[in-house]
């Protein structure tokens, strides 16, 4: 039995859920998301709760049971509260700036790095070094944050680069100087 898949999902006030044959659509104050339904997985709504069940015990049905429930729960959280990832730019001269639907970063390269902001994602840069990625789709927010971090990953020796705000970067010790090396 799937422990996650069997948990009911409470529909909060302000959210509207519609189940069709091929998708479940969730609409809330922040927007609208749709999740496809999978074969062998049944979704039922009663008394303000969504329950997800599977029709059989085959491998694919068992594997998707908890996944579908988690995706629906994330969609409900997204349209009611939204998701947020915070990053930091660390390094002398490293900075970022939002210009329309693109962000321009100075990350120690010979040229500025331009990052196009996808639809459904909002990007804010405070004080040129605090980046906040927000949106209603959890997967999209995480993907955009990972792509921004990959523009300049944290350096192992000085710690310069883009990192998540809660990420701990362990710095390596540099090589020994001339007197001790001989």
LUMKOLSE-268456 format. One record per atom (N, C-alpha, C): residue number from 1; residue in one letter; x, y, z. Coordinates in steps of 0.02 Angstrom, whole numbers, plus 50000, padded with zeros to 5 digits. Layout:
# residues N
+-----+------+-------+-------+-------+
: pos : code :     u :     v :     w :
+-----+------+-------+-------+-------+
: NUM :    a :     X :     Y :     Z :
...
+-----+------+-------+-------+-------+
END
This chain:
# residues 182
+-----+------+-------+-------+-------+
: pos : code :     u :     v :     w :
+-----+------+-------+-------+-------+
:   1 :    x : 50042 : 49940 : 50000 :
:   1 :    x : 50000 : 50000 : 50000 :
:   1 :    x : 50043 : 50062 : 50000 :
:   2 :    x : 50024 : 50111 : 49961 :
:   2 :    x : 50059 : 50174 : 49959 :
:   2 :    x : 50038 : 50218 : 50017 :
:   3 :    x : 50086 : 50237 : 50058 :
:   3 :    x : 50069 : 50279 : 50115 :
:   3 :    x : 50051 : 50350 : 50092 :
:   4 :    x : 50088 : 50376 : 50044 :
:   4 :    x : 50073 : 50443 : 50019 :
:   4 :    x : 50009 : 50443 : 49977 :
:   5 :    x : 50002 : 50394 : 49934 :
:   5 :    x : 49944 : 50391 : 49889 :
:   5 :    x : 49878 : 50384 : 49924 :
:   6 :    x : 49877 : 50354 : 49983 :
:   6 :    x : 49814 : 50345 : 50019 :
:   6 :    x : 49792 : 50405 : 50059 :
:   7 :    x : 49836 : 50454 : 50069 :
:   7 :    x : 49817 : 50514 : 50108 :
:   7 :    x : 49769 : 50557 : 50068 :
:   8 :    x : 49715 : 50579 : 50099 :
:   8 :    x : 49668 : 50624 : 50063 :
:   8 :    x : 49697 : 50694 : 50058 :
:   9 :    x : 49677 : 50731 : 50007 :
:   9 :    x : 49699 : 50800 : 49996 :
:   9 :    x : 49640 : 50845 : 50011 :
:  10 :    x : 49648 : 50892 : 50057 :
:  10 :    x : 49595 : 50939 : 50074 :
:  10 :    x : 49596 : 50996 : 50024 :
:  11 :    x : 49539 : 51012 : 49997 :
:  11 :    x : 49533 : 51068 : 49950 :
:  11 :    x : 49522 : 51132 : 49990 :
:  12 :    x : 49569 : 51179 : 49989 :
:  12 :    x : 49561 : 51241 : 50028 :
:  12 :    x : 49509 : 51287 : 49998 :
:  13 :    x : 49487 : 51336 : 50038 :
:  13 :    x : 49438 : 51385 : 50013 :
:  13 :    x : 49471 : 51425 : 49957 :
:  14 :    x : 49433 : 51439 : 49906 :
:  14 :    x : 49458 : 51477 : 49849 :
:  14 :    x : 49486 : 51434 : 49794 :
:  15 :    x : 49491 : 51370 : 49804 :
:  15 :    x : 49516 : 51325 : 49752 :
:  15 :    x : 49457 : 51287 : 49722 :
:  16 :    x : 49461 : 51277 : 49656 :
:  16 :    x : 49409 : 51242 : 49620 :
:  16 :    x : 49441 : 51184 : 49583 :
:  17 :    x : 49414 : 51124 : 49590 :
:  17 :    x : 49443 : 51064 : 49560 :
:  17 :    x : 49392 : 51034 : 49511 :
:  18 :    x : 49417 : 51016 : 49452 :
:  18 :    x : 49374 : 50985 : 49401 :
:  18 :    x : 49410 : 50923 : 49374 :
:  19 :    x : 49377 : 50866 : 49379 :
:  19 :    x : 49407 : 50803 : 49355 :
:  19 :    x : 49372 : 50782 : 49291 :
:  20 :    x : 49413 : 50770 : 49238 :
:  20 :    x : 49386 : 50744 : 49176 :
:  20 :    x : 49420 : 50677 : 49162 :
:  21 :    x : 49406 : 50648 : 49104 :
:  21 :    x : 49434 : 50582 : 49088 :
:  21 :    x : 49509 : 50583 : 49080 :
:  22 :    x : 49537 : 50637 : 49053 :
:  22 :    x : 49608 : 50638 : 49039 :
:  22 :    x : 49650 : 50685 : 49081 :
:  23 :    x : 49618 : 50728 : 49123 :
:  23 :    x : 49656 : 50776 : 49163 :
:  23 :    x : 49616 : 50799 : 49223 :
:  24 :    x : 49652 : 50825 : 49273 :
:  24 :    x : 49621 : 50858 : 49330 :
:  24 :    x : 49645 : 50930 : 49328 :
:  25 :    x : 49597 : 50977 : 49331 :
:  25 :    x : 49612 : 51048 : 49326 :
:  25 :    x : 49598 : 51081 : 49394 :
:  26 :    x : 49647 : 51118 : 49418 :
:  26 :    x : 49641 : 51152 : 49482 :
:  26 :    x : 49648 : 51226 : 49470 :
:  27 :    x : 49599 : 51264 : 49494 :
:  27 :    x : 49600 : 51336 : 49485 :
:  27 :    x : 49597 : 51370 : 49553 :
:  28 :    x : 49638 : 51421 : 49563 :
:  28 :    x : 49640 : 51456 : 49626 :
:  28 :    x : 49654 : 51529 : 49617 :
:  29 :    x : 49666 : 51565 : 49671 :
:  29 :    x : 49677 : 51637 : 49666 :
:  29 :    x : 49741 : 51656 : 49628 :
:  30 :    x : 49790 : 51613 : 49627 :
:  30 :    x : 49854 : 51629 : 49593 :
:  30 :    x : 49856 : 51605 : 49520 :
:  31 :    x : 49810 : 51562 : 49499 :
:  31 :    x : 49810 : 51539 : 49431 :
:  31 :    x : 49776 : 51473 : 49422 :
:  32 :    x : 49792 : 51440 : 49367 :
:  32 :    x : 49759 : 51377 : 49348 :
:  32 :    x : 49812 : 51327 : 49325 :
:  33 :    x : 49808 : 51266 : 49351 :
:  33 :    x : 49854 : 51212 : 49331 :
:  33 :    x : 49814 : 51151 : 49312 :
:  34 :    x : 49842 : 51110 : 49267 :
:  34 :    x : 49810 : 51049 : 49246 :
:  34 :    x : 49861 : 50992 : 49251 :
:  35 :    x : 49840 : 50936 : 49278 :
:  35 :    x : 49882 : 50876 : 49283 :
:  35 :    x : 49848 : 50820 : 49245 :
:  36 :    x : 49885 : 50785 : 49203 :
:  36 :    x : 49854 : 50728 : 49167 :
:  36 :    x : 49840 : 50670 : 49215 :
:  37 :    x : 49787 : 50634 : 49201 :
:  37 :    x : 49773 : 50574 : 49242 :
:  37 :    x : 49805 : 50515 : 49208 :
:  38 :    x : 49821 : 50465 : 49247 :
:  38 :    x : 49855 : 50406 : 49220 :
:  38 :    x : 49808 : 50346 : 49220 :
:  39 :    x : 49822 : 50301 : 49175 :
:  39 :    x : 49782 : 50241 : 49169 :
:  39 :    x : 49788 : 50199 : 49233 :
:  40 :    x : 49732 : 50176 : 49259 :
:  40 :    x : 49732 : 50134 : 49319 :
:  40 :    x : 49729 : 50173 : 49384 :
:  41 :    x : 49728 : 50240 : 49380 :
:  41 :    x : 49724 : 50283 : 49439 :
:  41 :    x : 49657 : 50319 : 49437 :
:  42 :    x : 49618 : 50313 : 49492 :
:  42 :    x : 49554 : 50346 : 49496 :
:  42 :    x : 49557 : 50403 : 49545 :
:  43 :    x : 49525 : 50459 : 49526 :
:  43 :    x : 49523 : 50518 : 49569 :
:  43 :    x : 49450 : 50533 : 49585 :
:  44 :    x : 49436 : 50539 : 49650 :
:  44 :    x : 49367 : 50553 : 49671 :
:  44 :    x : 49366 : 50614 : 49717 :
:  45 :    x : 49313 : 50654 : 49711 :
:  45 :    x : 49305 : 50713 : 49754 :
:  45 :    x : 49241 : 50705 : 49794 :
:  46 :    x : 49247 : 50710 : 49861 :
:  46 :    x : 49188 : 50709 : 49904 :
:  46 :    x : 49202 : 50747 : 49968 :
:  47 :    x : 49155 : 50789 : 49989 :
:  47 :    x : 49158 : 50829 : 50051 :
:  47 :    x : 49222 : 50872 : 50055 :
:  48 :    x : 49240 : 50903 : 49999 :
:  48 :    x : 49298 : 50948 : 49999 :
:  48 :    x : 49365 : 50912 : 50005 :
:  49 :    x : 49366 : 50849 : 49988 :
:  49 :    x : 49428 : 50810 : 49990 :
:  49 :    x : 49437 : 50772 : 49925 :
:  50 :    x : 49499 : 50765 : 49904 :
:  50 :    x : 49516 : 50726 : 49845 :
:  50 :    x : 49548 : 50662 : 49869 :
:  51 :    x : 49524 : 50605 : 49844 :
:  51 :    x : 49555 : 50541 : 49860 :
:  51 :    x : 49579 : 50509 : 49795 :
:  52 :    x : 49640 : 50481 : 49799 :
:  52 :    x : 49670 : 50449 : 49741 :
:  52 :    x : 49676 : 50375 : 49756 :
:  53 :    x : 49651 : 50333 : 49710 :
:  53 :    x : 49655 : 50261 : 49720 :
:  53 :    x : 49676 : 50228 : 49654 :
:  54 :    x : 49700 : 50166 : 49660 :
:  54 :    x : 49720 : 50130 : 49600 :
:  54 :    x : 49674 : 50070 : 49591 :
:  55 :    x : 49666 : 50051 : 49528 :
:  55 :    x : 49618 : 49997 : 49513 :
:  55 :    x : 49648 : 49928 : 49521 :
:  56 :    x : 49714 : 49922 : 49521 :
:  56 :    x : 49745 : 49856 : 49525 :
:  56 :    x : 49811 : 49859 : 49563 :
:  57 :    x : 49846 : 49804 : 49562 :
:  57 :    x : 49909 : 49799 : 49598 :
:  57 :    x : 49968 : 49787 : 49552 :
:  58 :    x : 49962 : 49806 : 49488 :
:  58 :    x : 50018 : 49798 : 49442 :
:  58 :    x : 50073 : 49849 : 49458 :
:  59 :    x : 50132 : 49836 : 49434 :
:  59 :    x : 50189 : 49879 : 49448 :
:  59 :    x : 50179 : 49951 : 49429 :
:  60 :    x : 50159 : 49965 : 49366 :
:  60 :    x : 50149 : 50036 : 49347 :
:  60 :    x : 50095 : 50071 : 49388 :
:  61 :    x : 50042 : 50037 : 49405 :
:  61 :    x : 49989 : 50068 : 49445 :
:  61 :    x : 50014 : 50085 : 49515 :
:  62 :    x : 50051 : 50039 : 49544 :
:  62 :    x : 50079 : 50050 : 49611 :
:  62 :    x : 50129 : 50107 : 49610 :
:  63 :    x : 50169 : 50110 : 49556 :
:  63 :    x : 50220 : 50162 : 49551 :
:  63 :    x : 50189 : 50232 : 49544 :
:  64 :    x : 50134 : 50237 : 49508 :
:  64 :    x : 50104 : 50302 : 49494 :
:  64 :    x : 50056 : 50326 : 49549 :
:  65 :    x : 50035 : 50282 : 49594 :
:  65 :    x : 49985 : 50300 : 49643 :
:  65 :    x : 50007 : 50360 : 49686 :
:  66 :    x : 50065 : 50353 : 49718 :
:  66 :    x : 50090 : 50408 : 49760 :
:  66 :    x : 50111 : 50468 : 49720 :
:  67 :    x : 50137 : 50456 : 49659 :
:  67 :    x : 50158 : 50511 : 49616 :
:  67 :    x : 50100 : 50556 : 49597 :
:  68 :    x : 50045 : 50527 : 49576 :
:  68 :    x : 49987 : 50566 : 49555 :
:  68 :    x : 49959 : 50606 : 49613 :
:  69 :    x : 49956 : 50575 : 49672 :
:  69 :    x : 49931 : 50611 : 49731 :
:  69 :    x : 49976 : 50670 : 49748 :
:  70 :    x : 50043 : 50661 : 49745 :
:  70 :    x : 50090 : 50714 : 49760 :
:  70 :    x : 50085 : 50771 : 49709 :
:  71 :    x : 50078 : 50753 : 49645 :
:  71 :    x : 50071 : 50805 : 49593 :
:  71 :    x : 50008 : 50846 : 49603 :
:  72 :    x : 49953 : 50814 : 49621 :
:  72 :    x : 49890 : 50850 : 49633 :
:  72 :    x : 49897 : 50895 : 49695 :
:  73 :    x : 49927 : 50869 : 49748 :
:  73 :    x : 49937 : 50909 : 49809 :
:  73 :    x : 49982 : 50970 : 49794 :
:  74 :    x : 50034 : 50961 : 49754 :
:  74 :    x : 50078 : 51017 : 49736 :
:  74 :    x : 50041 : 51068 : 49693 :
:  75 :    x : 49997 : 51045 : 49649 :
:  75 :    x : 49959 : 51092 : 49607 :
:  75 :    x : 49911 : 51133 : 49650 :
:  76 :    x : 49880 : 51102 : 49699 :
:  76 :    x : 49835 : 51139 : 49744 :
:  76 :    x : 49873 : 51190 : 49785 :
:  77 :    x : 49931 : 51171 : 49811 :
:  77 :    x : 49973 : 51217 : 49848 :
:  77 :    x : 49995 : 51275 : 49803 :
:  78 :    x : 50013 : 51259 : 49741 :
:  78 :    x : 50036 : 51310 : 49695 :
:  78 :    x : 49984 : 51363 : 49678 :
:  79 :    x : 49922 : 51342 : 49664 :
:  79 :    x : 49871 : 51391 : 49644 :
:  79 :    x : 49844 : 51429 : 49704 :
:  80 :    x : 49854 : 51405 : 49765 :
:  80 :    x : 49830 : 51441 : 49824 :
:  80 :    x : 49885 : 51482 : 49857 :
:  81 :    x : 49945 : 51454 : 49864 :
:  81 :    x : 50000 : 51489 : 49899 :
:  81 :    x : 50058 : 51507 : 49853 :
:  82 :    x : 50073 : 51465 : 49804 :
:  82 :    x : 50130 : 51476 : 49760 :
:  82 :    x : 50193 : 51445 : 49789 :
:  83 :    x : 50245 : 51442 : 49748 :
:  83 :    x : 50309 : 51414 : 49769 :
:  83 :    x : 50363 : 51467 : 49760 :
:  84 :    x : 50416 : 51462 : 49801 :
:  84 :    x : 50469 : 51511 : 49799 :
:  84 :    x : 50536 : 51478 : 49811 :
:  85 :    x : 50587 : 51496 : 49773 :
:  85 :    x : 50656 : 51475 : 49783 :
:  85 :    x : 50699 : 51538 : 49787 :
:  86 :    x : 50745 : 51539 : 49834 :
:  86 :    x : 50788 : 51597 : 49842 :
:  86 :    x : 50860 : 51577 : 49828 :
:  87 :    x : 50896 : 51619 : 49792 :
:  87 :    x : 50966 : 51608 : 49776 :
:  87 :    x : 51006 : 51671 : 49795 :
:  88 :    x : 51072 : 51662 : 49801 :
:  88 :    x : 51116 : 51718 : 49817 :
:  88 :    x : 51173 : 51719 : 49766 :
:  89 :    x : 51193 : 51779 : 49747 :
:  89 :    x : 51252 : 51788 : 49705 :
:  89 :    x : 51308 : 51810 : 49751 :
:  90 :    x : 51363 : 51770 : 49752 :
:  90 :    x : 51420 : 51784 : 49796 :
:  90 :    x : 51481 : 51796 : 49754 :
:  91 :    x : 51515 : 51852 : 49765 :
:  91 :    x : 51577 : 51867 : 49729 :
:  91 :    x : 51583 : 51941 : 49715 :
:  92 :    x : 51644 : 51966 : 49717 :
:  92 :    x : 51656 : 52037 : 49703 :
:  92 :    x : 51642 : 52050 : 49629 :
:  93 :    x : 51598 : 52099 : 49616 :
:  93 :    x : 51581 : 52116 : 49548 :
:  93 :    x : 51527 : 52072 : 49518 :
:  94 :    x : 51504 : 52021 : 49553 :
:  94 :    x : 51450 : 51978 : 49528 :
:  94 :    x : 51384 : 52011 : 49546 :
:  95 :    x : 51341 : 52018 : 49497 :
:  95 :    x : 51276 : 52049 : 49510 :
:  95 :    x : 51226 : 52029 : 49457 :
:  96 :    x : 51163 : 52044 : 49469 :
:  96 :    x : 51110 : 52029 : 49422 :
:  96 :    x : 51060 : 52085 : 49419 :
:  97 :    x : 51022 : 52086 : 49364 :
:  97 :    x : 50972 : 52138 : 49355 :
:  97 :    x : 50918 : 52112 : 49307 :
:  98 :    x : 50855 : 52124 : 49324 :
:  98 :    x : 50799 : 52103 : 49282 :
:  98 :    x : 50783 : 52159 : 49233 :
:  99 :    x : 50780 : 52141 : 49168 :
:  99 :    x : 50763 : 52190 : 49116 :
:  99 :    x : 50706 : 52160 : 49075 :
: 100 :    x : 50645 : 52179 : 49090 :
: 100 :    x : 50587 : 52151 : 49054 :
: 100 :    x : 50577 : 52078 : 49071 :
: 101 :    x : 50575 : 52035 : 49020 :
: 101 :    x : 50567 : 51962 : 49031 :
: 101 :    x : 50634 : 51926 : 49025 :
: 102 :    x : 50688 : 51962 : 49042 :
: 102 :    x : 50755 : 51932 : 49042 :
: 102 :    x : 50794 : 51958 : 49102 :
: 103 :    x : 50841 : 51917 : 49124 :
: 103 :    x : 50886 : 51938 : 49178 :
: 103 :    x : 50956 : 51941 : 49150 :
: 104 :    x : 50993 : 51993 : 49169 :
: 104 :    x : 51061 : 52001 : 49146 :
: 104 :    x : 51107 : 51994 : 49206 :
: 105 :    x : 51155 : 51948 : 49201 :
: 105 :    x : 51201 : 51933 : 49255 :
: 105 :    x : 51272 : 51951 : 49235 :
: 106 :    x : 51310 : 51980 : 49282 :
: 106 :    x : 51382 : 51990 : 49275 :
: 106 :    x : 51413 : 51940 : 49322 :
: 107 :    x : 51444 : 51886 : 49295 :
: 107 :    x : 51468 : 51831 : 49336 :
: 107 :    x : 51542 : 51816 : 49327 :
: 108 :    x : 51581 : 51867 : 49310 :
: 108 :    x : 51653 : 51858 : 49303 :
: 108 :    x : 51674 : 51835 : 49234 :
: 109 :    x : 51628 : 51827 : 49188 :
: 109 :    x : 51645 : 51809 : 49120 :
: 109 :    x : 51662 : 51873 : 49081 :
: 110 :    x : 51687 : 51867 : 49021 :
: 110 :    x : 51704 : 51925 : 48980 :
: 110 :    x : 51642 : 51960 : 48951 :
: 111 :    x : 51584 : 51930 : 48961 :
: 111 :    x : 51522 : 51955 : 48933 :
: 111 :    x : 51466 : 51947 : 48984 :
: 112 :    x : 51414 : 51988 : 48979 :
: 112 :    x : 51356 : 51977 : 49023 :
: 112 :    x : 51318 : 51915 : 49002 :
: 113 :    x : 51289 : 51880 : 49050 :
: 113 :    x : 51250 : 51820 : 49036 :
: 113 :    x : 51176 : 51840 : 49037 :
: 114 :    x : 51140 : 51826 : 48983 :
: 114 :    x : 51069 : 51843 : 48977 :
: 114 :    x : 51029 : 51779 : 48989 :
: 115 :    x : 50981 : 51782 : 49035 :
: 115 :    x : 50937 : 51725 : 49050 :
: 115 :    x : 50865 : 51745 : 49037 :
: 116 :    x : 50832 : 51712 : 48989 :
: 116 :    x : 50762 : 51726 : 48973 :
: 116 :    x : 50717 : 51694 : 49026 :
: 117 :    x : 50671 : 51733 : 49053 :
: 117 :    x : 50626 : 51710 : 49105 :
: 117 :    x : 50566 : 51676 : 49071 :
: 118 :    x : 50552 : 51612 : 49087 :
: 118 :    x : 50496 : 51577 : 49055 :
: 118 :    x : 50428 : 51605 : 49078 :
: 119 :    x : 50377 : 51591 : 49039 :
: 119 :    x : 50309 : 51612 : 49058 :
: 119 :    x : 50288 : 51575 : 49121 :
: 120 :    x : 50250 : 51609 : 49164 :
: 120 :    x : 50226 : 51579 : 49226 :
: 120 :    x : 50276 : 51584 : 49284 :
: 121 :    x : 50334 : 51614 : 49272 :
: 121 :    x : 50385 : 51621 : 49323 :
: 121 :    x : 50399 : 51695 : 49332 :
: 122 :    x : 50405 : 51716 : 49395 :
: 122 :    x : 50423 : 51785 : 49411 :
: 122 :    x : 50492 : 51783 : 49443 :
: 123 :    x : 50535 : 51831 : 49424 :
: 123 :    x : 50603 : 51834 : 49449 :
: 123 :    x : 50615 : 51904 : 49477 :
: 124 :    x : 50640 : 51907 : 49539 :
: 124 :    x : 50657 : 51970 : 49570 :
: 124 :    x : 50729 : 51967 : 49593 :
: 125 :    x : 50766 : 52021 : 49584 :
: 125 :    x : 50834 : 52026 : 49608 :
: 125 :    x : 50839 : 52087 : 49653 :
: 126 :    x : 50851 : 52076 : 49718 :
: 126 :    x : 50856 : 52130 : 49767 :
: 126 :    x : 50930 : 52145 : 49780 :
: 127 :    x : 50947 : 52209 : 49784 :
: 127 :    x : 51015 : 52231 : 49800 :
: 127 :    x : 51067 : 52199 : 49754 :
: 128 :    x : 51048 : 52179 : 49695 :
: 128 :    x : 51090 : 52150 : 49644 :
: 128 :    x : 51119 : 52081 : 49662 :
: 129 :    x : 51104 : 52053 : 49721 :
: 129 :    x : 51133 : 51988 : 49737 :
: 129 :    x : 51085 : 51939 : 49770 :
: 130 :    x : 51022 : 51956 : 49780 :
: 130 :    x : 50972 : 51911 : 49807 :
: 130 :    x : 50921 : 51897 : 49753 :
: 131 :    x : 50915 : 51833 : 49732 :
: 131 :    x : 50870 : 51814 : 49678 :
: 131 :    x : 50811 : 51776 : 49709 :
: 132 :    x : 50750 : 51795 : 49690 :
: 132 :    x : 50691 : 51759 : 49712 :
: 132 :    x : 50652 : 51736 : 49650 :
: 133 :    x : 50643 : 51670 : 49645 :
: 133 :    x : 50605 : 51640 : 49590 :
: 133 :    x : 50538 : 51617 : 49618 :
: 134 :    x : 50483 : 51642 : 49590 :
: 134 :    x : 50417 : 51623 : 49614 :
: 134 :    x : 50373 : 51601 : 49556 :
: 135 :    x : 50323 : 51559 : 49573 :
: 135 :    x : 50276 : 51535 : 49523 :
: 135 :    x : 50227 : 51485 : 49554 :
: 136 :    x : 50180 : 51461 : 49513 :
: 136 :    x : 50130 : 51414 : 49539 :
: 136 :    x : 50148 : 51342 : 49525 :
: 137 :    x : 50194 : 51330 : 49479 :
: 137 :    x : 50213 : 51262 : 49461 :
: 137 :    x : 50279 : 51244 : 49496 :
: 138 :    x : 50276 : 51197 : 49543 :
: 138 :    x : 50334 : 51180 : 49583 :
: 138 :    x : 50393 : 51156 : 49540 :
: 139 :    x : 50378 : 51115 : 49490 :
: 139 :    x : 50431 : 51089 : 49447 :
: 139 :    x : 50464 : 51146 : 49408 :
: 140 :    x : 50426 : 51192 : 49382 :
: 140 :    x : 50453 : 51247 : 49342 :
: 140 :    x : 50495 : 51294 : 49385 :
: 141 :    x : 50473 : 51308 : 49446 :
: 141 :    x : 50511 : 51352 : 49491 :
: 141 :    x : 50579 : 51320 : 49507 :
: 142 :    x : 50578 : 51256 : 49524 :
: 142 :    x : 50640 : 51221 : 49538 :
: 142 :    x : 50687 : 51216 : 49478 :
: 143 :    x : 50659 : 51206 : 49419 :
: 143 :    x : 50699 : 51201 : 49358 :
: 143 :    x : 50732 : 51267 : 49342 :
: 144 :    x : 50695 : 51322 : 49347 :
: 144 :    x : 50723 : 51388 : 49332 :
: 144 :    x : 50777 : 51405 : 49383 :
: 145 :    x : 50765 : 51390 : 49447 :
: 145 :    x : 50816 : 51403 : 49498 :
: 145 :    x : 50880 : 51363 : 49484 :
: 146 :    x : 50873 : 51300 : 49463 :
: 146 :    x : 50930 : 51258 : 49447 :
: 146 :    x : 50968 : 51285 : 49386 :
: 147 :    x : 50931 : 51309 : 49336 :
: 147 :    x : 50963 : 51337 : 49276 :
: 147 :    x : 51001 : 51401 : 49292 :
: 148 :    x : 50973 : 51443 : 49336 :
: 148 :    x : 51008 : 51504 : 49356 :
: 148 :    x : 51071 : 51486 : 49395 :
: 149 :    x : 51066 : 51437 : 49440 :
: 149 :    x : 51125 : 51416 : 49479 :
: 149 :    x : 51179 : 51388 : 49433 :
: 150 :    x : 51159 : 51354 : 49380 :
: 150 :    x : 51208 : 51324 : 49335 :
: 150 :    x : 51245 : 51375 : 49292 :
: 151 :    x : 51222 : 51438 : 49291 :
: 151 :    x : 51258 : 51490 : 49254 :
: 151 :    x : 51328 : 51501 : 49283 :
: 152 :    x : 51335 : 51495 : 49349 :
: 152 :    x : 51400 : 51499 : 49383 :
: 152 :    x : 51393 : 51464 : 49450 :
: 153 :    x : 51410 : 51399 : 49451 :
: 153 :    x : 51405 : 51360 : 49513 :
: 153 :    x : 51455 : 51385 : 49564 :
: 154 :    x : 51442 : 51375 : 49628 :
: 154 :    x : 51489 : 51399 : 49680 :
: 154 :    x : 51558 : 51367 : 49672 :
: 155 :    x : 51609 : 51409 : 49676 :
: 155 :    x : 51678 : 51387 : 49670 :
: 155 :    x : 51698 : 51352 : 49735 :
: 156 :    x : 51737 : 51298 : 49730 :
: 156 :    x : 51756 : 51259 : 49789 :
: 156 :    x : 51810 : 51292 : 49831 :
: 157 :    x : 51846 : 51341 : 49804 :
: 157 :    x : 51901 : 51372 : 49840 :
: 157 :    x : 51883 : 51439 : 49871 :
: 158 :    x : 51846 : 51481 : 49834 :
: 158 :    x : 51828 : 51547 : 49861 :
: 158 :    x : 51753 : 51553 : 49876 :
: 159 :    x : 51713 : 51507 : 49851 :
: 159 :    x : 51641 : 51508 : 49863 :
: 159 :    x : 51604 : 51556 : 49818 :
: 160 :    x : 51636 : 51584 : 49767 :
: 160 :    x : 51604 : 51632 : 49722 :
: 160 :    x : 51557 : 51595 : 49674 :
: 161 :    x : 51501 : 51626 : 49657 :
: 161 :    x : 51454 : 51598 : 49610 :
: 161 :    x : 51382 : 51608 : 49634 :
: 162 :    x : 51336 : 51570 : 49605 :
: 162 :    x : 51266 : 51574 : 49624 :
: 162 :    x : 51249 : 51511 : 49664 :
: 163 :    x : 51218 : 51521 : 49722 :
: 163 :    x : 51199 : 51464 : 49765 :
: 163 :    x : 51129 : 51475 : 49793 :
: 164 :    x : 51098 : 51420 : 49814 :
: 164 :    x : 51034 : 51426 : 49849 :
: 164 :    x : 51046 : 51460 : 49915 :
: 165 :    x : 50997 : 51496 : 49942 :
: 165 :    x : 51006 : 51534 : 50004 :
: 165 :    x : 51020 : 51488 : 50063 :
: 166 :    x : 50994 : 51427 : 50062 :
: 166 :    x : 51006 : 51381 : 50118 :
: 166 :    x : 51061 : 51330 : 50104 :
: 167 :    x : 51096 : 51338 : 50047 :
: 167 :    x : 51150 : 51292 : 50028 :
: 167 :    x : 51214 : 51308 : 50067 :
: 168 :    x : 51247 : 51256 : 50091 :
: 168 :    x : 51310 : 51264 : 50126 :
: 168 :    x : 51366 : 51242 : 50079 :
: 169 :    x : 51412 : 51287 : 50065 :
: 169 :    x : 51468 : 51271 : 50020 :
: 169 :    x : 51530 : 51261 : 50064 :
: 170 :    x : 51557 : 51200 : 50062 :
: 170 :    x : 51617 : 51185 : 50100 :
: 170 :    x : 51677 : 51203 : 50057 :
: 171 :    x : 51718 : 51249 : 50083 :
: 171 :    x : 51775 : 51273 : 50046 :
: 171 :    x : 51835 : 51227 : 50055 :
: 172 :    x : 51872 : 51215 : 50001 :
: 172 :    x : 51933 : 51175 : 50004 :
: 172 :    x : 51991 : 51221 : 50025 :
: 173 :    x : 52042 : 51191 : 50053 :
: 173 :    x : 52102 : 51228 : 50072 :
: 173 :    x : 52144 : 51236 : 50008 :
: 174 :    x : 52171 : 51296 : 49998 :
: 174 :    x : 52213 : 51308 : 49940 :
: 174 :    x : 52280 : 51272 : 49947 :
: 175 :    x : 52321 : 51273 : 49894 :
: 175 :    x : 52384 : 51238 : 49898 :
: 175 :    x : 52435 : 51275 : 49941 :
: 176 :    x : 52483 : 51240 : 49968 :
: 176 :    x : 52532 : 51270 : 50013 :
: 176 :    x : 52578 : 51317 : 49975 :
: 177 :    x : 52607 : 51366 : 50012 :
: 177 :    x : 52652 : 51414 : 49981 :
: 177 :    x : 52723 : 51388 : 49978 :
: 178 :    x : 52769 : 51426 : 49950 :
: 178 :    x : 52838 : 51405 : 49935 :
: 178 :    x : 52878 : 51378 : 49993 :
: 179 :    x : 52875 : 51408 : 50053 :
: 179 :    x : 52918 : 51388 : 50109 :
: 179 :    x : 52903 : 51317 : 50132 :
: 180 :    x : 52841 : 51297 : 50134 :
: 180 :    x : 52823 : 51231 : 50160 :
: 180 :    x : 52827 : 51178 : 50105 :
: 181 :    x : 52832 : 51198 : 50043 :
: 181 :    x : 52829 : 51150 : 49988 :
: 181 :    x : 52896 : 51115 : 49975 :
: 182 :    x : 52950 : 51139 : 50002 :
: 182 :    x : 53015 : 51114 : 49982 :
: 182 :    x : 53040 : 51054 : 50013 :
+-----+------+-------+-------+-------+
END
